[in-house]
Amino acid sequence: MRSIKLISALLAVTAISAAAHAQTITGAGATFPFPIYAKWADDYKKATNIAMNYQSIGSGGGIKQIQSKTVDFGATDMPLKAEDLAKDGLIQFPAIIGGVVPVTNMDNVAPGQLKLTGEVLADIYLGKIKNWNEKAITDLNPGVKLDGPITVVRRSDGSGTTFLFVDYLAKVSPEWKTKVGVGTAVSWPEGVGGKGNEGVAQYVQRIKGSIGYVEFAYAKKNKLDYIQMKNRDGNFVTPDDVSFAAASANADWKGTPGMGVVLTNQAGKNAWPMAGASFILIYAKPSKPEQSREVLKFFDFAFKNGAKAASDLDYVPLPPATVNLIRDEWKKVTDASGKAVM
């Protein structure tokens, strides 16, 4: 009788341990979507008692962690190519849309007062324009008091925010494209490096005359002065959820392999030129299908219940038609028997 009771107790402990393990899902990657993932995680925990632990370490780190299978999902703002997804056995889907914004710290310049073009922004980051009162900048900003040296701030880590920023610069500046190129990390011609969106924001806060680039939620949180940008249609636009949505209006999610749409320099009179989606990476045949199921349930909850939270943080929720396409992608995530986990 004692042995039966002991076995029953051990089984109960094992069941409790397994249940406790299932109460947390892990992810790592892009800092770009961290504010909204944190909010969704808080709401999900309250609704389900399941925690989502997300490490905001940059897109490059997120890709490495999912490839090494140390997390349940990875997150990146630079979508992987179809051949790379196939090689690693991953599927990819967008989770949220936002925008990268240039930010400054200058006296006598109000948020949104300064205007730049992509070409001038590229020349600043190439180190060709070193002072705020140079003609290329003052011609765009008549009547604005500009003076002093420019301190360039950029990312020091592998970053999807960097990818969106430099992808845009490469599309508008042939010199940037040939000399620096595009990637989550590049060989910067100029500047001091901060780790994560947080690090760049902190440098810009501290250094007068600086310019940096961050996801818009970080600009608002840190009360940084954003810049108006001239878009592909020739209009100066302000960063907000409306201009980010305008940039994504014609995105071809269905026709793009791996749903890997890049939203920089899109056409549209109100389109923000540095908009982008943040993507989730998950194994098609996961070694722990129960964990992958929990990941998909988390994002299903976010798509159904998280639109207001996204809008409050100036992200753009994905439209229902895109979410339906994503749910079709989820059918590719299967257990050992070939049955879809979700």
N, C-alpha and C positions, 0 to 999 in steps of 0.2 A: 504493500500500500504506500509506504514511504517513497519507494522508487517511482511509483506512478505519479505521486504528488510532485516529486522532484522534476520528473520529465515535463509535467504540465507547467510547472513554474518556469522551467527553462524555455519552453516553447512560448510562453507568454512574454518573457523578457525579450526573446528573439523577435517576436511580433512587434513589441513596443519599440525595439531598436530600429527595426525596418521602417516602421511608421514614422519615427522621429527623423530618420534619414531622408524620407520622402518629403519632409516638411520644408526643405530648403532646395532651391535650384540655383545654380551658379552660372554667371556669365562674366565676360570681360571684353574690353575693347574701347571703342570710340568715346571720347569725352564730349563730343558734339551733342549726343542725345541724353547725357547723364541726368540733367535736371528732370526731364520728363520720365525717364525710366525709374528714377527714385520716387517720383510721385505715384506712378502706376504701381510700383512695388509696395508702397505704403497702403494704397487703396486695396490692393490684392490681398495683402496680409490681413487687413481688417475683415475682408469678405470671406476668406478661405482658411485663414491661419497658416498659410504656406508662405514662407519667406523667399524673396528673390534677392540673392546677394550678387551685386554687380560691381566689378572692379573697373573704375574709370582710368584705364592705363594707356589709351591711345589705340587707334585702329591697327597699327602694326603689331602691337602686343596682343590684341584680341585675335588676330589671324593666327599668330604663333600658338596661342593657348588652345584654340580649338583644334589646330593641327596636331598638337601634342596630347590632345584629349584630357586636358586638366580641368576643363570647364564643360558645362552642359551646352553652352552656346557661345559663339563669338559675335562681336559687333564691329562693323567697319563702315566708314563713310566712303571708302573707295571700293566700289563693287568689284568682286573677282570676275575674271573672264570665264566663259563657259568651259574652256579646256582645263582651267585650274580647278574649277568646281568638280569636274568629272574625275580628274586625277586624284583628288583627295576624298572623293565620295561624299561631297557636301551638296546641300541645296541652299539657296539664298533667297531672301525675300525682304522687301522694304518694310520698315516699321513706322517711320515718321519722316516728315519733311520739315526742313528749317532753312536757315540762311547763315552764311559766314559774312561778317561785316568788318570793314576797317574801322578802327577806333583810334582816338587821339587824346592827348592831354596838353591842351594849350590854353593860356589865359586869353580872355576876351573873345573866345570862339564858342558859340552855343552849340548844343547837340543838333546835328543836322544842318548847321550853317555852312560848313565847308563842303565844297563840291570837287570831285575828282573824276577823271576818266580812267579807264583801264590802262591806257598807254602811259599816263603820268604815274599811276600807281606802280606799274612795272618798272619805270625808270627810277622811282624812289627805292624800290627793293633791289634794283641792279646797282645802286650806289651812284647813279648818274646825276640825280637831283639830291643835293645835300642840305639845302636850306629852304625854309618855308616861304621866303620872299622871292624865290626864283620865278622867272617870267611864266614858265609853264603852269605854275600853280596860281599866281596872282591874276593871270588872264582869265582863269575860270571863276575867280572870286573877287570881282571888283567891289571895293568898299569894305572888304574884310581886312582887319589889321593882322598881318602875318609877318612874323620875323623869327629869327633864331635858327639854330642848327636842328636837323632832323635826326632823331635816334630811332633806328629801325628795330622793331621787336618781332621775333618769329619763333616758331616752335623748335625745340631742341630734340624732340622725340618723334618717332614714326607716327604720323597723324593723318586721319582722314580729313580733318579741317584743313590741314596743309594741302592735301590732295585737291580739294575743291578750290582753294585759293590759287594754287599754282596752275591748275588746269585752266582756270579762267584767264590768268595772265598769259599762258601759252597761246590761248585762242585770240588774244587781242594784241600781243606783242611778238612779232617774229624773232626779235633779239632774245626775248626770254625763252622762247621755244628752243632755239638753237644753243644758247649758252647755259641754260639751267635745266629746262625740261620739266617733266611732270612725274610725280610720285608721292608716296606718303612721307618720304624724306628726300631732300635734295641737297646739293652742295650750294649753300647760300653765299651769294657774293657779299652780303652786308648783314650786320645786325647782331643783337644779343639774343640768346635763346632762352625761352621759358618752357618748363615742362607742363604739358597739358594746356587746355584753355585757361585753367586757373592760373598757371604760371605766367602766361602772356598777359592776362588781365592785371595781375599784380605788378608786373614790370611797368605797364603803361600807366597804372595809377601812381607809381612812384617817380617816374621820369618825365619832367616837363619837356615838351617838344617831341615826345615820342609818338610813334604810330605802330599799331599792331593789328592783328586780325583774330577774331574770336567768334564763336557761335553767338547768335543774338541774345539768347537767354543770359549768357555771361556778361554781355555788354550792359544789359538792364540791371542785373543783380549787382554789378560793381559800379553802376552809375557812370559808365564811360561814355565819352562823346562820340557818337557814330557819325559817319560821313555819308553824304548823298553820292550816288554813283550814276554815271551816264550809262544807260543800257544799250543793247543792240539796236533798238529802234531810235536811238538818239535822244531819249528823254532822261532827265535826272529823276531818280526815284529814291524813296526813303525805305529803309528796311522795316518790314512788318509782316504779319501773317498774310496780309492781302497781296503784297508784292511777291512773297514766296509762293503763294498759291498760283499767282499768274504765271510764274516761271514753270510750274508743273502742269499747267492746263493741258498741254498737248503731249504729255509724256506717253510713249508707246511701251507700256509695261509688258503687254502680251507679245509684242513682236521683237522684244529685245532678249537675247539669250541670258538666262539667269536673272531676268528682270533687272539687269544692271544698267538702268538709265542714269546718265550723268546730266544734271540739270543746269550746268553753268552756261552763261551767255545765250540763253534761250530768247527767241523772238517774242514780242508782246509789248505793247506800249507801257504796261505797268510792271513788267517782269523784273525782279531783282536779279542782277547778273551773276551772283554767287550763291544761288540756292542749291540745295542738295538733299538727297534722301540718305537716311542711315539704314544700313542693312544688317540682317541677322543671318548667321551661318550656323547650320546644324547638320549632323550626319544623316544621310539617307538611310543607312543601316546601322543605327547606333548600337554600341555594346550594352548600353543601359536604356532600353526602350522606354522604361517607366519614367526615367528622368526627362527624356525627350518629349514624352506625352505631357509632362507637367510644364515644360517650356512652351509648348504649343497652346496649352490651356491658359497660360499666363497671357500670351499675346492675343489669344481669342478674347479673353476678358478685357484687355486693353482696347482692342478694336471696338468692342461692343459698348464699353463704359468710359473710355478715356478721352473722348473727343474734347470735352469741355476743359479738362485739365491741360490738354495739349494747347488749345487755343489760349488759355490763360497765361501760358508760358511763351506765347508767340511762336509755337510750332504749328504745322498744318497737318491735321489728321488725314489719313488716306481716305479717298472716297469709297463708297460701298462697292462699286464695280471692281476697283483694284483689290479690295479685301476679298472679294469672291475669287479672284484670280489667285490670290495668296493661299486661300483655303484649298484650291485645286493642287497647288504645289505641295501642300502638307500631306497629301495622299501618297507622295513618294517616300515619306518617312515610314519605314516598316520594321517590324520585329523579325526574329530569325525565321519565322514561318512564312514571311512575306505579307503578313496582315498589316494594314495601315494602323499606326499607333493612335491616330486621332480621327 
